[in-house]
Amino acid sequence: MKALVFHGPRSLRWEDWPDPVVGDGDVLVAVRAVGICGSDLHGYTGDSGRRIPPMVMGHEFTGEVIAPGRHGAHFQTGTRVVVRPFLHCGRCEACAAGRTNLCANRVYLGANANGAMASRIAVPADNLLPLGDHLSFAHGTLAEPLAVAIHAARQAGDLSNRRVLVVGCGTIGLLTMIAAKRSGAAHVIAVDPKAERRQAALAMAADAALDPNDANFSANLIATSRAGDIDAAFDAVGIAQTFGQCIDTIRPGGTIVAIGGWKTVPVDLSKVVSREIVVRGSFNFTPADFATACAWLENGLIDCASLVTTTFPMTEGGRVFEDIVERRIDGIKVVLVNEAST
């Protein structure tokens, strides 16, 4: 078969790759659409070191069942599916506690195992959910990042009537705003330097959207957040500037949830300690989070068309990755599609 193979920093080629091995509990899926995640881009450039070449990336994906394995027969050939790419063992201490996202033996397709930027992939039948006929394959790829956002909102605790700050209006940030609003947040403020992303935030869930590079940023934040009374802040970027904005704006006793965490950032512990700020990490999602994400998509609760802004053939993936890195492509969510996808 063919796959988009990562050979090292900025080397990504559509070429021959071994056919997947289908186990008894697996289902062979024809990949139809794969979203490009920020973590894929960090792997492509070599910045994160989380993608070890040679490998096939891609963890936000949908497809059609080609053939069920012996124990996956309840999926008929041709069934449209969305795939949960996170596999847990079910035996370790974390799994026993229901925190399967922290599984000691976890496998993440497209990260520490080969993923879906390919013609076909074999996945456990338990990781498949049906994709509604009214959803395109490309729009279905939002299930994975939406599950990340839903999990992040839950990490913040009870958001009912809370005032929330989300720093970073990429796909995860925008979906986190929606998840926060659906969790009862009374007021959501978005922060992003790009005007088009601030507009997208306002169109989707934000009550206000601010430019962090504006000389009046601090004053504007106070004006839009009731004297700076932020109960929960989400860092959806994971760099020193964005985490610092969360630290500086959260109220005493408030909670910061770090979603983007691919590099080390400095932390002013004096502010954390003296104001008793709670800092929580948010890592991926649980099966329940993923099922909730699929339900939200199925019920039309997400404006998929505003998020999936650009699609390209997967055969052109090498060029697309380079164009995104060089900012010649600047969509919110860019999706690679295989032939015959819709």
Beta strands, then each sheet from edge to edge (+ up, - down):
strand 1: 2-8
strand 2: 11-16
strand 3: 26-35
strand 4: 55-56
strand 5: 60-68
strand 6: 80-83
strand 7: 86-87
strand 8: 107-108
strand 9: 120-124
strand 10: 128-130
strand 11: 163-167
strand 12: 187-191
strand 13: 208-210
strand 14: 230-235
strand 15: 250-258
strand 16: 278-281
strand 17: 308-313
strand 18: 333-337
sheet 1: 2+ 1- 4+
sheet 2: 9+ 3- 5+ 6- 10+
sheet 3: 9+ 3- 18+ 17+
sheet 4: 7+ 8-
sheet 5: 13+ 12+ 11+ 14+ 15+ 16+
end
